Amino acid sequence: MAASLARGRASTYCFSLQLWKTSVRHASKGSNAYYVLLPEIPPDTAETNAVMRTDQLPQFSEISPAKCVNACAKLAIEYETKLENHIEALKDAKKDKTFESVYHPLEEIAVPLNTAWATVKNLNYVSDDYRRAFSRVHPQVERAKNERWVSETLFYAFKELESNSANLTEFQRRLVDVYLLEGRLNGIELSAADRSQLVEALKLIGKESHNFRNKVRICTEMFTHDISDFGSLEEMPWPLLAQMSRDSENPTRGPWRATLQPASYQSMMTYCSDRMTRWNLWQAYQNRASHVHAGQFLNNNKLIDNLRTYRSDVAKMLGYENFVEMSMETKMAGSVENVLSMIETLKGRFAPVLWEEVEQLQKFAESEGFRNRLEMWDMSYWQRRQREHLYGADKEKVSEYFPLNTVLLGLFDLCTKLFGVSFEEVTPEVDLWHSDARFFNITDANGDHLSSFYFDPFARREKTPSPYMDMGRENSEVMGTWPYSYLSLKIPRPQSPSDPSLMRFEDVQMLFQEFGHGLQQMLTKVPYSEISGQKNIEWDAVQVCSKFLKQWLTVPSVVRSLSGHHETGQAIPDDLLENTIKASSHSYNFDMMYQLYVSAFDMEIYMTNTQWRTIMAQLWDSFLPLPLDDKDCLPCSMTPIFCELYPAAYYSHKWSEMIAADLFSAFKEVGLENDDEVKKLGKRFRDTYLSLGGGVPASEVFRRFRGRDPSTDALQPPILS
């Protein structure tokens, strides 16, 4: 899910709208009397509700949607009550403020709520039955958890701890810094009047973000395009064709319906041979929630201006020159200059290669009968055609060499070699939510248990379409809890129990990518839940371990070690192996330059007052060798940078990729076949990136592993052959 990220993987000092605690009052005219309307407290306890038994693994067979709602509602109410009691106790000036007296009560109330909430989130991702329950309690849980960031008493208690930071451990100082930064970004140091203005601005951001997202959703759902000519879809893989067919009994008869939902849209842009159909879909997608295809009611143009203004206002209220400068407070990059330098350096390195590749693609398309200049709506189709021409088109043949269990054992062996940990599947004692799900323990070299994870590998209709690996429970020495995680993929399900479970190479990549997140979640040595694993890692560094582990799939010997034909056990042949690795990076340079373009656009949007269309025109030609379409209004549907997780932060994708490449280059420098040196580096990686996570600033974690500051040198364009 790359997203993943939207899944709450890290707190990242989120300076979004905080929900302030209010009481609903009804007062009589001329009277001081009022009624306080309190929520009904569910009667559930840990004895009656399995979701609340957070000191043990979830008993999924005993969980229902109603119990999810009751458990989270009650724990949220208890959280708010205990937090308020703790805050009242801190107001006693006679009592000394120690780290234990200030922070430990917060840990004690947070871990049960976070664990129960993680159980509900996972069930929401894997089953339709829990979507409504999740939606019902989500606002209440988030409101409760956010209250710790807006308490003046708590803020100044941490301020006292800061004044005596010499007595604190490294992790304790990190926690103090986290709470103080969150407090400042929520305006606690402002005057009452200024703070009131800040709250209003944050409310407007929340409101307009919701409106922006809703308009994009409506426009996405409104569009459909029916196709009656099978000839334009004959290159479409059978499973995708079947999903589009209006006749489920005979998918080859049609008609076939295309939509703007990501999976359908990308399939059409990649496999539809009819250029006019691709253009129609591209125009509709690029112009969602714009004046081109939406009426005034659904046009986001004004909302873009509003969101830019409100975020600029918030930044200036808090003493920053602009919103980008404010964003850098919570990023590893640390400064606008560092981000712009990375973008320009990578652009200078990748642009010449991309320009040459697009010319090669143009010649290839012409050799196949194409008679036009390539446009944006041609790229996915002709890149796929060229990739198949160069490296072969039979993905099914590749998947025959990657049975699920063989790949899984290969991944475990690699992690054992690098990080000195072992994996053991546990059956049948563990209670699971579906027959597909599995459970694994992770142990150290002495056989001592470290952590665990659930694994739900197959695509199902009711599962969320995006893979993820999320925390199930955080590490906490205060509460005596060890960590476990949830890993969910979308590997095609075998047609029958006797058929092998085969993985496409992109499935293998996704497994490594998500498991990189999981290793950081599960091998943490940080004793406090607030900063353990991936929590409170700077937003541009959250994906580093994910991208680092995926880098190992560029090494032929590693990919070979994951393979074994499902019938013969034979490793993947060398020529097929080489072509598979090359094919996986075929469009990398184009994707890199497009991501850099969006990153530069995102920075300019929040640093200047220039109209967004002008910014597009100014940037486009230096990043992409194809013409900018006059009707391209994609910013009107750019939810990541206007209403989700990436305003003034879109560069984070490439920053984390740069860091991961730099880390991986350390292994290449000592020689990937040099087992002794690789093991030494693997131990250092575990002792830094996997153990420290959010417990130490990301820049410091990097320096402890690499011995210097990051460099862009390792991130180089693969050369098309």
N, C-alpha and C positions, 0 to 999 in steps of 0.2 A: 504494500500500500504505500509503497513509498509513502507510500504514504503512510504512511505510517505514522506514520508520523502523526498525523491528525488523530491518532488513536490514543493520545495522552501518554506517550512513551516517556516524556520528560516534562518537568514543570517549566523550565526555561525562563524563570522570572517573568511570567506572562503579565505584561502591563495592559491587559485588556480590561474591559469594564468589570470592576469588582461589584458584587451585589451586597449592598449595605443592609445590615439587620434593621428591620422596622417592625413595629407593632401596629396592628390595625385597630384604630380606636374609634369609638362612637361617643361623642360628647353631647350632653343636653345643653340647650341654649341657656346662658346665664348660670351655668353650673360648672363646678370643677370636677364633677363625677364623670367617670368614663368606664367603658367595658374594654377588656383586653381579650381579643379573640385568639385562643391558643389552638394549635393543631391537635387533633386526636392522636394520642400516643398508642401505637399498637401494643397489645399485651404480650407479644412474642418474646421468648427468651432463648438462650442457647440450647436449652433442653427441648424446646418445642419447635425450633426453627434451625435447620441445618446451615443456612446461610450465615448465621451468627456464630457458628463454631469456628472461629477464625484461628484457633490454636491447633487445628488439625486440617487435613486435606478435605476438600468439599465432598460431601456425600450427595452426589448428583441425583441418585435415585430417590432421595427424600426432598428434593427441591422442586418447587412449582413457581410459576410467575407470581402468584399471590404472596408466597413466602419471600420472594425477592423484594417485592414492594415493601412489605411489612418490615423486613430486616433492615433494609437501607434507610427507610423512613425513621425507624426507631433509633438506629445508630447515629443518624444525622442529628436527631433531636438531642440525644445524649451528648454528642460531640459539642453542639452549641451550648448546652447547659453547663457541661464541665469546663468548656473554654471560658465561659463567662465567670464561673466560680474561680477559675485559676487567675483570670485577669483581676478580679476583685481582690484576691489574696496578694497579688503583686503590688497593689496600691499601698500596702502597709509599709511605710517608710522605715519602720523599725527593723524589719527583717532584711538580712543581707541577701543580696542577689548573687547566687552562684549558678553555674551552668546547669547543675542538676535541678535546682529549684525553679529555674526559668524554663528550661527546655524539656526536661524529662516528662512533665505532665502533658506536654503537647504530643510527644511520641506515644504516650500511653493511650491517648484518645484517638490518634490518627491511624495507628496500625489496624485496629479492628474495622474501622470504617473503610479504609482503603482496601483491605482484603475482601470484605464482603462486596464492595463495589466492583472489584476486579472479577469476582465470580459472576456477577450479574452482567458485566460488560462482555465477558467471554460467551456466556449463553446468548446474549443479544447478537453476537457475531455469527454463531453457529446454528441458531434456530429461530424460525419465524415466531414461535410461540412466546418468545421473551422480548420482542421488539417493543410492544406496548408497555410492558412492565419497566423496561429500561427508560423509555421516554417519560413515564410518569414520575420516576424518582430522580432523574438526572438533574433537573434544576435545583431540587432540594439538597442533593448531595453536594453539588458544586457551590451552592450558596454557603452551606455550612463550612466547607473546606476553605473557602476564600476569606472567611472572617478573620483568620489569623493574620492576614496581611494588612488589615485596616484598623488594627487596634493601636491607639496611641500608647496606652500603658505597656503593651507588649513590646512595641518599638523602643520605647525608652528604657525598658528593662534590658533589652539586648544592647542598647547604647551603653549602659553601665558595664555590661560584660566586655564590650569592646575596649573600654578604658583600662581594663585589667587583662588584656588579651595575652600577656606574657604567661599567665597561669593556665592558659587553655592549650589543648592539643591542637594539632593541625586541622583535624576534622571539626573540632568545636569552633575554631576560628572561621572555618568555611561556613558553618551554619550561621554564625553571627553575621557574617558578610551577606549571606543570602537574605536573612530577615531584614537587615538594614536597607539593602538595595530595594527589596520589594516595598518596604515602607516608604522610601523616598519616591519611588515611581508611582505610588498611590497617593502622594501629596501630603503625607503626615507632617512634614516640616513646614508646610505652607500655613498662612494665616487662615482663619476660619472662612473668611470671605473668598479667598483664592481657592481654598479646598472645595468649597461649594461649587465654584465655577468649573473646577476640574471634574468633579463628579458629574455635572451636567454635560460637559463635553464628552466624557466617557460613555454616558448613557446615549448620547446622540450617535457615537460611533457604533455602539451595540445595535441601536435601532436601524441605522442606515446599512450596517453590514447585513443584518437580517433581511432587509428589503432588497439589497443587491443580490444576495444569494437566492432569494425567492423568485426574483424576476428571471434569473438565469435558469432556474429549475423549470419554471413555467414554459419558457421559450424552448427549452430542450425537449420537454414532454409534448409540446404542441406539434412538432414537426414529424412527419412520416413521409416516406417515399416508397411507393410500390413499383416493383420491377417485374415485367412480364416476359422479357427476353432472356432465356436461359443462357444464351451465348455470351452475354456480358458478365455472367457469374460462373462460367464453367471452370475457372481457375480457383474458385473458392473451395477450401477444404470442406469435406463432407460434413463434419460436425457443425461448422459455422453455417453452412447452407441449410441444414436441417433446422437450426435455431431460427432462421429467417423465414422459412417457408410457412405460408398460410395453410398448407395442406400437410398436416403432420403424418398422414398415412402414406403420402408419396411426395417427399421433399423435392424431387426433380421436376414436378409439374408446375409448381408456383401457383399464384404469384408469390414474390418474396418481398418482405417489408424491411426497409432500412430505417433506422432512427438515428438520433444524435446522441444516444447513450454511448459512452466511451467504447465499449466492446464492439457494438454494431458499427459505429462510425469508423473506427480504425480498421476493422475487417474490410469494409467497403473501400476505403482509401488504399488498402494494400492489395486487394485481390480483384476489384471490379475493373474490367478491361475497357468499359465504355467511358470515354473521357468526359462527355457531357454530364453523365450521371455523377461522376466524381466532382466535377465543378459545382453542380447543384448542391451536393452535400457539403462541400467545402464552404461555399458561400453562406449556406444556412448556419453552419457551425461557427464560422468566424464572426458572424453578425448577430448572434444571439443577444438579446436585450440591447440592441442598438436601434438607431432610427431606420436602418435599412429594412429589417424584417419585423420590427416591433412598433406598435403604436406608442404614443406618448406615455401611456400608463406603464408600459413595460420597458421603457428606454432608461438605461443606466447612466447615460452621459452626465446628467446632473449629479447623480450620486457619486460619481468619480470625483467631481469637484468638491462635493460636500465632505467626503471622507478625507481627501487631501487636506482640506482646510481644518477640519476638526483635529486631525492628528498633528498638524502643524501647531495648532493652538495648544494642545496638550504639551507638546515638547517645549514650547516657549514658556508656558506656565511653570514648567519644572526646571527652567534655566538652560535649555539647550537651544542651539542655533536653529536646528531643524529636526524633523522626525528621524532622519537617518542617523544623525549624531546620537540621538536618544537610543535608537535601536542598537548601536554599537556597545552600549553599556552591558548588554547581555550576550555578547558574541565573542568568540575566540579571536576573531579578526582584530577587534579592539579599536579600529579607527576607519573612517571613510577612505583615507588614503590607501590603507592596506587592501581594501576591497577593490578599489578602482585600479590599483597597480596590478592585482591578480588578473582582473578582467582584461586589461590592456596587454599584459604579457602573454596570456593565453591566446588572445585574439591574434596577436602578431605571430604566434607560433602555428596556430591551426588554420588561419585564413589562407595562406598560400597553398596548403595541401588541399583544402576544401575546394578552392577555385579550380584546381587541376582535376579533382575528382568529379566535379559537376560537368566539366568539359568531357571527361571520359564517359560519364553517364549519358550526356547528350549524344555522343557518337554511338554508344551502344543502342540507345533508343532508336536512332535513325537507321541503324543496321537491321532493326527489327520492324521497320516500316513506319515509324513515328515521323510525322511531317511538321511538327511545331517546335517552338522553343519551349523548353521545360518551364513549367510554372509550379507554384507551391502545391497545387492539387495533383500534380503528376509525380511528386517525389517518392512517396511511399510505394506507389505501384511499380515505378521503374527501378527503384532501389531493390525491391524484392525480386524483380525479374533478373536484374544484373547479379544479385547474390546467388540466385539459383543457377544461373549460367556459369558462374565462376566456381561455385563450391558444391553444386548438386541441390536437388529439390526434395529429396526423399527424407523428410524428418522422421517418418515412421521407421525407416531403416536405422537411423541414429538411435532412436528410443529403444530399439531391441537390445542395445548394449548397456542400458541403464535401468535395470530393475530396481525398484524402490529399496529393497533391503540391501542390495549390493552397494548402492550409492550411500545409504545410511551408514553402513559399516565402514565404508571408505572415509566418510566424513569423520566418524568417530576415531578411526585410526590416525587421521591427520591431526586431530585435536589432541590425541594422546601423545603423539610425537612432538607437537609444538608446545603444549601447555601442561603435560604431565597429569592429565585427568583421564578417568575411565568411565565407561557408560554401561549400564545394565538395565535391560527391560524388566519391568515388574509385572507379573501376571499371576493369578487373576485377582489378587487381594484388593487392588485399587478400584474404587467406584468411578465409572466413566459416564459421560453424557450420551455417547453413541458407540455402536459396535465398531466404527472405524477408528475410534480414538485409542491411543496407546500411552503408556507411562514409563518414564525412564528416570533412573537415579544417576547422579554424577558423584564419583568418589575421587579422592586424591590418591597419591602413590602408595599411601599406607592402607588404603581401603576404607578410609573414613568418609562418611557421607558429607557432601558439601551442599548439594541442591538437587532439584528435580525439575522435570518438565513433562507436560502433556503434549501429545503429537496427534493432530487430526489432519491426515494428509490429503484426502480426496475431495474433489469438487462435488458439492450437492446443491440442489436447487435452493435450499433454505439458508445456505451459508453466504456470508458476505463475499463479494467477488474478489476482494483484495486479500492477499496473504498477510500474515502478521505474526509477530512474536512479542507478546506483552507480559508484563509482570503479573503473576497471580498473588504473590505475597512478597513483601520487601524484607531484606535483612535488617534485623533490629536486635542488638544486644540488650537494650532496655527491656524489650518484651520477650526476649528469648526465642525469636522466630528466625528460621532459615528460609532462604528464598526458593520459590518455584515459579515457573513461567508457563504460558500457553503458546504453542506453535501451531498455526493453521496454514495449510497450503491448498492449492486447487489443482492437484494432479488429476488427470482424467481417470475416472473409476473404471476398473476392468469390467467387461460386459458380463462376466460370470465369475463365481468364486474360483473356478479352476484356471482362469486366465491370469497371466502374470500382470503385476502392477508396474507399468513401464513409464519412465519419466522422459519427457522431451528435454533437450539441453537447457532450454529456458527455465524448466522446472528445477533442474539441478542448480542453476544460477540463483534462482529465487530461494531455494533451500539454504544455500550458503549465505546469501545476503541476510535472510532473517535470522539464521543461527548466529551470525555475527552479533546481532542485537542481543540474542539470548545469552551468549557467553558473558557479555558485559553485565547483564542482569543477574546471572546466576553465580558467577565467580567473584563477586564483589567481596572485599574485605572491610568495607566501610561499615562501622557499627550502628549508624543512625539511618533510619528509613528515609528521611527527608533528602538525603544526598547519596543513598546507596544505589548501586547499579547505574541506570541511565537517568536517574532523577537529578534534575538541576545541572545536567551537563549543558554547556552553552549550545544554543540552537544550531549553530553552524558546525558543531562537532558531534552531534548526536549520531550521525550516520557513519562516522569514521570506522568503527569496528565492523560494521556491516559491509562497507565497501572494501575494507582490508581483506576480510575473509573471501570475498568474491574474487579478489585479485588472484588467488591461488588457482582459479580455474583458467587462467591464461598459461599455466605451466603444464606442458604435455604429460609429464610423468605423473602429476597429480590427477589429471583427468583420466588417464589410463588406469590409475589405481582405483578409481571409482567404478570402473566398467567391468562387465562380464555378461556375455550374451545369455539371454534368459533360458536358452535351450542347451547351449554347449559350454557356457562359462568362459568362452574365449574373450580376451580383452579386445577392445575396439581396434580395428586395423589402423596402421599408421596414417595411411592416406585419408581415411575417413575422419580420424582424429584431427589431423592438421586442418582439413576443410571445415570441420565443426567449429574449431576455435577461431579460425579466420572469419567464418560466416557470422559468428556472434558479435564481432566488432565492425561489421561491414559499414554500417551507417553511423558509426561513432563520431566521426569528425563533423558531420552535418548536425547531429544532435548536440554536440558540444557547442558549436557556434550559435545554434538557435537558443540554447540555454544561456549562453553568455549575453546574447542580445536581450533576452527577457530580464536578465540580471541587471544589465546596464539601464534598461528602461525603468525597472523598479526603483533603482537608485535615483535616477533623474526625476521621476514622478514625485518623490518625497524630499528632494533637495531644492526644487525650483517651482515656479508658478507657471511654467510653460505649458501650453495646451497639449494634451496627451497625443493628439494626432501629429502635431509638429515634432514632438519628441520621437515618435515612430519614424517619421520621414528623415530626421537628422541622423538616427542611429542605423537604420536598416542597411544601407548600401555598404557600410564598412564591416558588417557582420555576415551578410548573406549575399551570394552571387545571383540570386533570382530577383525579379522585379517585385516591388511592393505593390500589391493590388490596391487601386484607388478606393475600393469599397471595403477594405479590410478594417473591421472595427473590433478586433479581438479583445482589446482592453475592456470593452463593455461586459465581457463574460470572464475576465481574469479573476476568478474568486480567490485564488491563493494569495494574491498581493493586495486585494482590496478588502476581503472580508474573512479570511481564514488565517493561516499560520505564518504567512510569509510577507507581510508588508515591510518593505525595506530590509528584507532578509532572503529574497529569492536566490541570491548568490550562494546561499548556504549549501545547495546541492553540489556546486562545483568546488567550493572551499573544502568540504569534507572529502571530496574525491581527490583533491590535491594533497590533503594531509595523508589519506590512505595510501596514495601512490608513493609518497615520500617514506612512509613507514615500511611499505613492502620493498622499496629499493634497498633498505638496510639488509634484508635477507638476500637479495640478489647480489649485493656487494660482497658478501662472505661466500657466496656460491650455494645455490639451492640444493645441490647434491652433497654439500658438506654437512653431514648429519650432526656432527658435534657442534659446529658453530651455529647451525640452524636451531638446535635445541637450546643453546645458550640464549640466543635472541628470543626464542619462544618463551623462555622463562622470564626474560626481562619484559616482554610484551604482557605476559600475564601479571607480573608484579606491578606494572604501571597501568596500562589501559584497562585490563580486565579486573584488576583488584581495586583501583582507585576510583574509576568512574567519575561521578559528580562530586566526589569528596575533595578533589583538588582542582584548581582552575585548569582548563583544557590546555592552555599554552604551557603551563608548568608540567603537566603530564607528558606532553610531547617532548619537552626539553629533557625530562628524566629518561625517556627512551632513546632519543636521537642525539642528545648532547649538544643541541643547537636549536635555533629557531627554524620554522618551516621554510621550504623552498619550493618553487614551482617547477624546478628542473626535471623531476621524475615524471611529470604528467606530459607525455609526448603523444603525438598523433600516430595511430597505427597506419601504415602505408598500404593502400589498396593494391592488390596484385592480381 
